[in-house]
Amino acid sequence: MTRRRLAVIMALLATCLAVGVRIWWVNRSLPSIPVETHRAGEWVRLDGAFQDSASSEHTSGYSIEVVSAEVMTRSEYLKKYGASAAGSQGEKRCVVDVTLRIRNDGAEQGGLNVFQMVLTPARGNEYLICDVMNEDALWPQVERGADTTVSVRPGTEYEVHIPYVFNGGPEVYEREVTDREFTLLLSRMPVRKMVEVSAE
């Protein structure tokens, strides 16, 4: 009985060791996506990096600068930018207004899929998205039926004020944003380009 038990234990140990070596080898062999972290106020060249489709985004001539970020209420955002939106105004500080400058020094118009540019609090356990998804959406640059791509003509620069809210439905305007330190994801592939953002 002891020999049999010892053989079973040895077989289990050998199996665990083989599985562990296999996991180590797979993790070591997988290609990794390089990560670049930048600071607000710094121009970040995308150099063709994209969110979800290199063929539709064409970002080789694009650069982005995070100018500022401010936490505010929905009504403050509407008042500041003269936007109109349906629904109750709400007085919760539920919006992070991120100001970006987008420059296109390339020869193609291209475009950025800004919906994929998520804003992640430093605590890292959830994220905020541009407020374009529901009927009461704040972002005045996006009209009903339009997609979420911002396109800049070659040789020009554009400033945009993107309202970020917690990912969810209309109740997002009832949830306070208490965070002040964030990371904005500018691109996912072939390089993850991120910007550290501090909000007022």
N, C-alpha and C positions, 0 to 999 in steps of 0.2 A: 504494500500500500504506500509506503514511504517513497519507493522508487518511482511509482506511477505519479504521485503528487509532485515530486521533484521534476519529473519529465514535463508535466503539464505547466508548472511554473516556468521552467526554462523555455518552453514553446511560447508561452505568453510574453515573456521578456524579449525573446527574439522577434516576435511579431511587432511588439511595441517599438523596439529599436528600428526595425525595417520601416515601419510607418513614419517614425520620427525622421529618419534619414531621407525618406521620400519627400516629406513635407519641406524639409530644409532645402533639398535639391531643387524642388519646384519653385520655392520662393526665391532662391538665389538665381535661378535661370530665367525667371520672368523679366521681360523688359520693364524698366521703370520710367515713368513720365517725369522729366525734370521739373522742378518747381523754382519759380522766381518770385521773390517777395520784394515789393517796392513800397515806398512811402507816399502819402498824399503830398501833392505839390510837385511831384516828379512826373515828367512825361515818360510813359511806358510805350515803347514800340511793340506792336503786335507781331510784325515780321511774318505774317501769314498764319499766326496762331488763331485758333477758332474755338467756338463753343460746341457746335454739333455737326457742321458740314463745311468743309474747306471749299467745296465746289460752289456753294451759294453765298458764302460770306466774303471771300476775296479781301482779306485784311492786310495784305502785304504792305500797303502804304499807310496804314492807319496807326495813329498814336493816341493814347488817352491820358488825360491828367485828371486826377480827383482833386477838385478845387476845395470843396468843403462838404460838411455834413451837419445837419441840424435836426434835432428831434422836435416835433411840433404836433399840434392838433390838426385834424382834418380841415377845420374851418380856417386855421391860420395858413395852411397850404393853399387853399382856394383863394383866400384874400390876397396872399403874396403874389400869386401868378395870374390872378384875374380869370381863373378857370371856372367853368360851371359844371356841376355834377349833381345827380339826383340823390335822394336820400337825406336823412338827417345829418346835420353838420357834426355833432358830437364834440365833446370837450376833452376827451382822453388824449394824452400825448402818445399817439399810436402810429405816427408817420415819421420815417427818417428821410428827410429831403437831401439827396446826394446830388451835388452839382458836378458835372463832368464837362471837360472840354474834349472834343473829338476832332482830330485833325487828319486829313487825308493828303499825304504828299505823293501818293502813287498816281498811276495813269488810268486806273480803273475806278469806277464809282464804288463798287463793293458794298459792304454793309455789315453791321454788327447785330447779332441776335441778343439784344439786351435782356430779353426775358430770362435767359440762362445765366445772366450776371447776378448771381445770388449774393446777398449780404449776410455774412455769418457773424453772430456775436462771438467775442473772444472765448466765452465758455464753451462754444462749439457743439451744443447739443440740439440746436434747431437753426432755422435760417429765415430770412425775410426775402420777399420777391417784389418786383416792380408791380405796382398796383394797376394792372390792366385787365384782370381776369373777370371781374364781376360788373354788373350793371352800373353800380355807383363808382366805378373806377375813377381815380383822380387824375391820371396822366393825360393832360390835354393834347399832347402830341400824337396820341394814338386814337384814331377815330374808329367807330364801330365798323367791323369788317376788315380793318387793316391788320397787318401782321405786326410782330414786335421787333422788326428790324429797323435800325437807324442807319440811313445811308447818307454819306457826305460826298459832295462832288469833289473831284480831284482839284487840288490846290486851294481848298477852303477849310475852314474850321467852324465848328458848331458847338454852342454851349447848350446843355440840356439839364433839366432839373427832374431827376427821377424820384418819385415817391415810393419808398419801400415800406411794406407792411408785413406782418407775420403771415405765413402761408396759411390760407384758409378762405372761408366765404365772407359774407357781408359782416359777420361779427368781428372781423379784424379791426374795425374802427372802435371797438369797445375794449381792446386790449392794450394796456400801457406798454410802451417800450422803455424799460429801465436801464438797458445797456447803453454804454457810451463808447466802447471799443469794439471795432468790427474788422472783418476782412472782406474785401470785395473781390469776387472771382471774375477776372476779365476774360480768361480763356481756359479751355480744358485740355486741348491738344494742339500740336505735339508737345507744347510746354504749358504747364499750369502757371499762368501769370496772375498774381494776386497783389492787392494793395491794402496796406494797413490804414484804417480810417478811424479817426477820433471825431465823435459828434459832440456838438455844443448842447 
